[in-house]
Amino acid sequence: MIPERRLFVVGGGRGERRRARAAWNNRGMRHFDLCVIGSGSGNSIIDERFDDWRVALVDGKEWFGGTCLNAGCIPTKMFAHPADVAESARHAAALGVDVGGVQVRWGEVRDRIFGRIDPIVASGEAHRRDSANVAVFRERARFIAPKVLAVGAEQFSADRIVIAAGSRPWIPDVPGIDDPAVAGRIHTSDTIMRLPTLPRSLIIVGGGLVAAEFAHIFAAYGTQVTLLHRGQKLLRHADEEVSSRFTDLISRRIVLRLGQQLASVEDTGGRIEVGTTDDDGIEYFFEAEQLLVATGRVPNSDTLDLAVAGVEVEDGGRIRVDEYQRTTADGIWALGDVSSPWQLKHVANHEARVVQHNLLHPDELRASDHRFVPQAVFSGPQVASVGRTEQECRDLGLRYAVGLRDYGSVAYGWAMEDSDHFAKVIADPATGLLLGAHIIGPDAANLIQPLVQAMSTGLDVRTMARGQYWIHPALAEVVENALLAVELD
């Protein structure tokens, strides 16, 4: 229990703070200066500058530390790297290198990953529990009045509240998916990485980032992967040329069935059968040992009873925020997946820094910068992008020019014997400023970064291409050559 003498009410005079303290003490409630709901990016807000604030940190999820650390960015990339190594070994013969058969030891990979992550999670929670001014609650929070929360059996109030409650996998409502007989074989990204053994066969339902990454991982590990997607291309939000190329390349490694709408799930005596229908209503059935449902994520806003607090929610469940991350309720902020359309960790971290500043400097508010948000898919191949796609430029009626170069057009691409991948940049032909950039191929997530920097700093394509050295024969030359390929006015 935190000593009562550490209680503060931020703002107002001494008398106001005394009256506020007395009012809530009379109600039998604890009172906090700040409550943070969510232990992912929201947890990073609480640093030494809040040592004289009384803080409540609430997270009712199974794990402490958020999705990225436990079931998202970090463990998936730790699984993806061995997948990249395995795929490289399989294709080494084309370079004159014989490595023999490739076998992935699933248990060792899994235990190495979570043997690092789980202790970090435990120590992170222990650190917060040891903080003199932070009370940790490991039960679900819900509003019962403006700025008043019920957490388990306790109720408390707070002057300021930050909602960083994240998101969760969305499970479609189809017959059989709730059947206890198949529950142990239906997985989301929350559970698939902790399987006791590597499945010999896996069905993945979905066509976005999560589906693409796990299709790569399990196929590289030796699992027979069947990917079922309702659309006609994977990564539908990507640039159309990237989406088409990725769909083609991944289909060479897995069984890909497009135009398939999930219709049913059924136990078949130790295996799982997935039924689908196509656009003509024809039924199909697929069978495997395990099923991964990767059909998107939904914000956890519906778990908080937000209407009671006056916090408005947009279509799709995202909490409505302004440029300062303020919700529609005074003194309540939101950040990350619960309010952001991007659902990316680096966006949540940026927004957490903005909220932190605004809590500490209420008279000097800082706005979030969402102009140029990059993202990457760590699949096989990698995909990375920033800014507008070519189709978005067309839809908006923008004038644009495209520069595209294949990996195989530069010296390091020759060394790799690459014939499948490319870098594409889109620029305003009048100003030379970048409108977007899209890369598919090895190291795409790294190659995109100088283009993010150029967009963020207003560097035009000619200055970027000729105003600096590009190391020869590094793979980055594919970016340089794509920039030089843009035809400006």
N, C-alpha and C positions, 0 to 999 in steps of 0.2 A: 504494500500500500504506500502510495506517495504521501509524504507529510502534507497535511492540510495547509501549512504555512507557505507552500510553494504555489498556491492557487492565485492566478491573476485573471482579471477581466481586461482585455485589451481595449483601449479607447475610453474616452470619457474621463471625468475627474475622479478624485479619490472617493468622494461621497457616492458617486454613481457606481463605482466598482464595489464599494462596501454594501450598497443596497442590493446590487445584483447577486452578490455572494449570499447575503442573508435570505433573499427570496428563494434561491434554489436550495439552500440548505434546509429551509423550512419545508420544502417539498420532499425532502429526503433523497434528493438526487445529487450525484456528483456533477461538478461543472468543470468544463475544460475550456482553455483558450482556443484550442485547435483540435479538430478531429479529422483524421485522414482515414478514408475507407479504401482499403487496398494496400497490400504490402509489396507491390511491384515498383513501378516508377514513382508512385505516391510516397513510398517509404524514403526515397532519396531526398525528399523535400526537407526532412527533419535533420538538420545539422546543428553545429554548435551555436549558431545564431538563435536557435530556439530553446536554448538551455533554461531561460527564465520564463518559458511558456509551459503551461501544463497541457500535455498532448495525449490524446487517445489515438491509438493505431488499431484499426479494426480489420480483420480478415477472417471470414468464416470458411474459406476454401480448405481443401484437404492439405494443401502445401502452403508454406510461407515463402514469399519472395516473388510471386507473380508467375505468369505463364511463360515468359521468355526464358527464365532460368530453369524452370521445372519441366516444361513440356513444349517449349517453342524454339525460339531462335538458337539457343546455345546447344541443347542436346541434339537437335536435328542436324546442325552443322557438324557436330562431333560424329554423328552417324554418316553424314554425307561425305566427309573426307575419306574414310576408309572405302566408301563406295567408289569415289574418284580413283583411288589407288588401284582397286580391283579392276575397274574398267580399263585403266591405262595398261595394266599388266596383260589383259586379254588382247589388247590391240598392239602390243609391243612387237609382235612378229613382223608387222608391216614396216618397222624401222630396223629390222635385222636383229632383234633381240628375242631370244627364246627364254621364257620364264617358267614353262611347265604349266600344270593345272593350277587354277586359282581356287582357294577354299577359304571362306570367311568363317572365323570362329565366333559365332554370334554371342555366346555367353561371355567371352572375354571382352568383346567390344562393348557390350551392354554394361558389364560390371566396371570396366575402366571408366566409362562415361559417368555413370551414376555413383560410382565410388568417389568421384571428385565433386559432383554436384550436390549430392545429399548432405555431405558434411558442411558444405558452404551454406546450404539452406538452414541447417540446424544451428550453425554458429551465428548466422544472421539474425535468427529469431532470439537466440540467447543474448546477443548483444543488445537488442532492443529491450528485452525484459530486464536487463541490467541497467538500463538508462534511468537515472534518478527522476527524470521528469516525464517519462513516457509510460503510459499504462497500455498493455497489449491485451486485446480481446480477440479470441479465436473462435468467435461465433458470428453468425450472420447478423448484419445490421439492417434495421428498417426504421423509417421515420414514423413517429407517432404524433408529432406536432412540428411546427416550424423550428428548426434547430434543436429538436429533441429526438433522440434515438433510443430504440430498444435493442439491446444486444444480449441475446440469451435471456436470463432472468433479470438483468439489470437495465435501468433506464438512466440516461444522463443527457445533459445539454452541452452545447458548445457555441462559442461566439462565432467561430469560423469553421467551415466544413469543406473538405476537399474530397470529391468523389472520384476515385481512381480504381473503380471496382472491376475493370477489365471486361472480358468477353468469354464466351464458352462455345464449344462446337455445337452446331445446329444439327439435330437429328430429324430427318423427314418422318412424317407420320404415315407409315405404310403397313399393311397387314403383316403380322408376324415379327415385326422389329422389336416388340416388347415381350416376346415369348421367352420365358425363363430358360427354355431348352436350348436357346441359341445365345443367351446373354454372354456366356464366356467366350464366344467367338466373334462378337461384334465389338469393334473398337473405334475409337476416335484418336486424334493426335495426342490426347491426354494419356492413353493407355498402351498404344501400339508399340512403343519403344521399350516397354518392360515385359514383353512376352518371354516366357520361360525358355522357349525353343524357337528356332527359326522355322517359320512355316514353309512347307514345300510348295504351297500354292496360296495365293492371296488375291481377293477381289477388292479393288478400290473403286468407290463410287465418288465421282467428282471430276472437275476439270481445271481447278485453279492451282494456286501456289502449293497448298498442302498436298494435294493429290499428285502433282508433278514431282515434288521432292521425294515423297515416299515411294512412288513408282520407280524412280531412279535408285533409291537406296536398296529396296528389296530385290529389284532385278539384278543389281550389281552383286548382291550377296548370294544370288543363286536361286531365289524364289521365282516360281512361275507366276507372273503378275498379269492379271486381266483388269484393264481400266475401262469402266463404263461411264460415259459422259452423255448428258442430254443434248449438248450442243454439237456443232459440226467441226469445231476447232478447240484446242486446249488454250489456256491462258487468254481468254477472250478479251481481256482489258489491255493486252499488250498491243504494240504496233502490228498491223495486219500481216506484214511480211515476216515479222518475228514469230507471230502466232502460227502461221502456216508452216514455217520451217521447223519450229519446235515440234509441232504435231507430227510432221513427217519423220523427224529424227527419232523421237521417242517410240514411234510405232514400229521401228526396226528392232526394238529390244523387248517389247511387251506385246500382249494381245490387246489391241485398242478397238473398242466398239463405240462408235459415235451415234448420236441420235437415239440414245437409249434412256428412257425414263424409268426410274426405279418404281417397281410395282408391288413387290412382295419379298419377304424373307422367310425361309423355312428350314427347319432341321431335317437332315437326311441321314441320321444315324452316325453322328460323329463328324459330319461335315455340314456345310451351310450352302443352301441353294438360294440364289438371288434371281428373282423374276423381273423382267423389264418389258416395256412395250416401245415400239418405234413410232414414228410419226404417222404411220398407216394403221396403227393399232395391232400390229403383229406381235405376238408374245415370243420372248426368248427366255432361256433359263441357263444360268451359269453356276458352276459348283466349285468350291474351294474349301481349304481348311479354315481360313480366317477371312473376315470382312472388315475393311477399313472404310468408315463413312467420313468423307472429306468434302462435305457439301456447304461449307462456309461456317462463319461464326456470328453469333448474335451478342449484342451488348448485355451486360448483367443489370441494366437499369430496371428491368421488371421485377427484380428481387428486393427493391428498396422502398416501395410505397412512396414514390417521389411526389405524387400529387398532394399528399398531406403536407409536404414541405413547400409547395408552390414551385417545384422544379418541372419545367415543361420538357416534353420528349417529342422528338421529330419522328416522322415515318421511318420505320426500320428499327426504332427503339433507341436511337442515339439521343443523348441529352443535348438540348440546345444550349450552345455557349456563344458568347461574343468573342471579339478578337483578343480580349484579355483573359479568356477562359472562364468568365463569369457565367453562371447559370441565370435563369430568370428569377431566382430567389436571392435576396440580398444576403451577402456573406457566405454564399455557397459557390464553390468552383467545381469544375469537372475537367478531367484530362484523360488522354489515352483512349483505349478501345471503347470505353463506355460513351465517349462523345465524339470520337474522331472517325471520319470515313476511311482513313488509311489503314488503321489497325497495324501499325508498324512500331517497333520498339524505339527506334530513333526519333520518331515523332512524339511518342509518349514522353521520352526523356527531355526533349526540347520543351514540351508543354509543361512538364514538371518544373523545369528551371524558370519558366515564365511565371507560373503560379507562385513559386517560392519567392521570387522577386516582388510580386504584387502583394503577397502577404506581409512582407517586411517593409515595403515602401508603398503604402496605400495612396499616397499623394503623388506618386511618380509611376503610374502604371505602365507596364511594358506589354506590347502586343506580340502574339505568336506570329512567326514567319512561315507560312505554308506555301510560299510561291513555288519553290523548286524542291519537291520531295522525291528523292530517289528511292528505288526499291530493287530488290534482286531476288531471283529464284535460284536456289542452289540445287539444281537438278542436273541431269545429263542430257543436253548441255546446260550450262548456266545461262541465265537471262538477266539483264540489268537495264534499267530505263530511268529517265528523268524527263519531266516536261511533257509536251504534247506529242501525241502520235500523229502520223500523217492523216489518218482518217478524221481525227479531231480538227486538224487544220482545215481540211476540206469542209467539214460540217459548219465550221465557224466563218467560212468565207475568207480565210486568211491567205495572203500571198506567201508562198514559201518555196524554198529550194532545197533539194535533197542531195547529200553526198553519201555515197555508199561504197565501201571497199571490203572485199573478201579477206579473211585471214590469210588465205593462200596467195594473196597479191604482195605480201611483204616477206622479207627474208626469214623471219622466225616462223612464219606460217609455213614456208617451204620446209624448214627443219622439222616441223610437226607433221608434215604431209597432210595438211588440213585442206579439205575441199568442201566443208559444210557450213562454215560460220562466217559472220560478217559484222561490221560496225556501220551504223547508219546515223547521220546527223541531219537535223532539219533546222533551217535558218531563215530569217527574214532577208530576202534578197536586196532590200534597200539599205538596211543598217548592218547586215552581217551578224546580228545578234542571234544566238541560238534560241530556237523554240522548243527543241526536244532532242533527245539522243537515245539510241536503242542499240544494244549490243547482245549478240547471241554467240556464245562460244566460251572456251576456257578463259578463266580470269576476268569474265565480264564484270563481276562485282567490283573488281579493282580498277579495271580500265575505264569505267564510267565516272570515277571520282573527279578527274580533272575537268570533265565536262560539266559536272555539278558545280564545281568551283567557278568555271567560266560563266555559267548562267547566273550564279549568285553575285558575281562581281561585275557583270556587264562587259565581259571580254568578248570581242567579236571574233568570228572564225578566222579571219586573215591574221589578226594579231596573235591569236592563240597558236596558229599553225606556223607562223614565221617569226614570231617575237621571242622564241626560245629555242634551245636545242632539244631535239628528240633523240634519245639514245639509239644508235644503230648497232646491231640489228634487233632491238627489243621488240616485243609484240606490240608495244604502245604505238609503233609506227602505223598500225592499221587505223588508229584514231587520227593521227596526223594526216594520213592520206585521205580519209573520209572528209576531213575539214577542207582540204585542198580541192576536193571534188565538187564542192558547192559552187554553183554558178551565181555570182552576185551581179547586181545591176552595174 
